[in-house]
Amino acid sequence: MDENSFSQLKTSIAKLKRERDEVMAELMKERQQLAYLDKEMNRVRVEVDYHNSNVREYEKYIGDYNRVIEESERTYGKIVDSTAKLIDALESESASLKDRVKR
C-alpha cells in the first residue's frame, strides 16, 4: 500500500468519527428530550391524580347533598300530609263543637 492509500484510509476513518460524533450529539439531544418528557409526564400524572381525587371528593359531596335533599323532601311531604290531616281533623272537630253548642 502506498502513502496515498494510508492517507485516504485515515481521512475515511476521521470522516466516520465525525459522522459518529454528529449522531452521538443527536442521540444526546433525544435523550435529553426524553428525560424532559418523562419528567413532564410524571408531573402531569401527579396533577391528574390530584384532580381525580378532587372529582371523587366533590362527587361524594354531591351524593351527600342529594341524600339530605331527598330525606328533607320526603320528610317535608310527610309534614305537609300530616298538617293537612290535622287541619281536616281540627275543622271537623270545630264544626262538630259548633253544632253541639247551637243545639
C-alpha positions in Angstrom: 0.0 0.0 0.0 1.3 3.4 -0.8 1.3 6.6 1.3 -1.8 7.9 -0.6 -3.8 4.8 0.4 -2.9 5.3 4.1 -3.8 9.0 3.8 -7.2 8.1 2.3 -7.8 5.5 5.0 -7.0 8.0 7.7 -9.3 10.5 6.1 -12.1 7.9 5.8 -11.7 7.0 9.5 -11.7 10.6 10.5 -14.9 11.2 8.5 -16.6 8.2 10.1 -15.6 9.6 13.6 -17.1 13.0 12.7 -20.3 11.3 11.5 -20.4 9.2 14.6 -20.0 12.3 16.8 -22.8 14.0 15.0 -25.1 11.0 15.5 -23.9 10.9 19.2 -24.8 14.6 19.6 -28.3 13.9 18.1 -28.6 10.9 20.5 -27.8 13.1 23.4 -30.4 15.7 22.4 -33.0 12.9 22.1 -32.1 11.5 25.5 -32.4 15.0 27.0 -35.8 15.5 25.3 -36.9 12.1 26.5 -35.8 12.8 30.1 -37.7 16.2 29.9 -40.8 14.4 28.6 -40.6 11.7 31.3 -40.4 14.4 34.0 -43.3 16.3 32.4 -45.4 13.1 32.2 -44.8 12.4 35.9 -45.8 16.0 36.7 -48.9 15.6 34.6 -49.7 12.2 36.2 -49.5 13.8 39.7 -51.7 16.7 38.6 -54.2 14.2 37.0 -54.2 12.2 40.2 -54.8 15.3 42.3 -57.8 16.4 40.1 -59.2 12.8 40.1 -59.1 12.9 43.8 -60.9 16.2 43.9 -63.5 15.0 41.5 -64.2 11.9 43.6 -64.4 14.1 46.7 -66.9 16.5 45.0 -68.9 13.6 43.7 -69.2 12.3 47.3 -70.3 15.8 48.5 -72.9 15.9 45.7 -74.1 12.5 46.8 -74.4 13.7 50.4 -76.3 16.8 49.3 -78.7 14.7 47.2 -79.3 12.3 50.1 -80.0 15.1 52.5 -82.3 16.9 50.0 -84.2 13.6 49.3 -84.6 12.9 53.0 -85.7 16.5 53.6 -88.2 16.5 50.8 -89.6 13.2 51.9 -90.0 14.5 55.5 -91.5 17.7 54.2 -94.0 15.7 52.2 -94.9 13.8 55.4 -95.3 17.0 57.3 -97.5 18.5 54.6 -99.7 15.4 54.6 -99.9 15.3 58.4 -100.6 19.1 58.5 -103.4 18.6 56.0 -104.9 15.7 58.1 -104.6 17.8 61.2 -106.3 20.8 59.6 -109.1 18.5 58.4 -109.5 17.0 61.8 -109.5 20.4 63.5 -112.1 21.7 61.1 -114.2 18.6 61.6 -114.0 18.8 65.4 -114.6 22.6 65.3 -117.7 22.1 63.2 -118.9 19.3 65.5 -118.4 21.5 68.5 -120.3 24.4 66.9 -123.2 22.1 66.1 -123.3 20.9 69.7 -123.2 24.4 71.0 -126.1 25.5 68.7 -128.4 22.7 69.9 
